[in-house]
Amino acid sequence: MAIFHFAAQVISRSDAGNAVAAAAYRAGMRLTCERTGQTFNYTRKREVTHRAILAPEGAPGWAKERHQLWNQVENAETRINAQLAREVELSLPIELSHHQQVELLHAYVQAQFISQGMVADIALHAKVGNPHAHILLTLRDIGPQGFGAKRRDWNDKALINQWRAAWAQACNQALEHNGHAQRVDHRSHKARGIDMPATVHLGRKTSWNAESWDSRADFNAWVQTCLELAKVQGEVQRVQSHIIDLTTTLSEALAQREAQSTRTASPATTPHTALATRTWLSTSEMPGQDFSMQGRQRQRTGAAPVLIHPDTSQPQPPELLHGPDGFTYQGDKPC
């Protein structure tokens, strides 16, 4: 996944630095320093997949020639402890293609460095699982006549923080533009409210640093495990708070429904139109009705119904009836 890495350092003669050697190593090329006569050959570095030099408007033509550029830097500095160049090392989002990484890198360098008057020598190292870029920056003003005065204001720490934040923003914009959900953050764990130490840089494992490299790898694995556990715990808390919200909402809904039912059951306080009332009669007051076959026959023939009084204690003998179908009925059956 995409990670944020931004490191800046100054290459100085007091640390036995050489601008031509630094450029040759990062670009994977063979360059000769005219001041010392040394030749630096790093052509075996096969991981360098992109090289470019960007310069501001008005810079001389040799500013875009790597060999001439850094030899001019060496010749412009006369002090034994002179600062020669600044290197910025960036980790590139692994989710982006090589072409997208190059576009991201060029746009960032143009916006943050070239616009300030620096010359930038870019080298992209496409290591498997660790694509990154080295950017060598000049420290002096440059015009048509060559280098001018040193720019001490470019050493301001606030400017470094600005470059870090701008790189994180540029990476996130590129990831979003190309349809990736991953994001990076330039802030420290403390600034982000994460109570966890940061991982350490592993570097290259050799026979000389195998033990310390393994120790750093174990530490990084422990930090990653803690971070994953913190993410799971945060997700659990989020789900629990969501459940609490749902329970509260359900309780409020039930209480509201109960209150509404109570209001519906209570008598109305506002006047209403008088409703029609129904008078219920007792069994003794109701007129008797004949549900026998004779009664149904009378209903079909239109004969007057025979009322049955409730106080009649003895059943009446059935009458003989002549139906329209030619049958004579006595009681409920045809004779």
Secondary structure, DSSP 8 states (H G I E B T S, - for coil): -----EEEEEEEGGGT--HHHHHHHHHT-EEE-TTT--EEE-TT-TTEEEEEEE--TT--GGGG-HHHHHHHHHHH--STT-EEEEEEEEE--TTS-HHHHHHHHHHHHHHHTGGGT--EEEEEEEETTEEEEEEEE--EEEETTEEEEE-GGGG-HHHHHHHHHHHHHHHHHHHHHTT-------S-TTTTT--S----------SSSHHHHHHHHHHHHHHHHHHHHHHHHHHHHHHHHHHHHHHHHHHHHHHHHHHHHHHHHS--SS------------TTTS-----SHHHHHHHHHT-------TT--S-----EEE-TTS-EEETTEE-
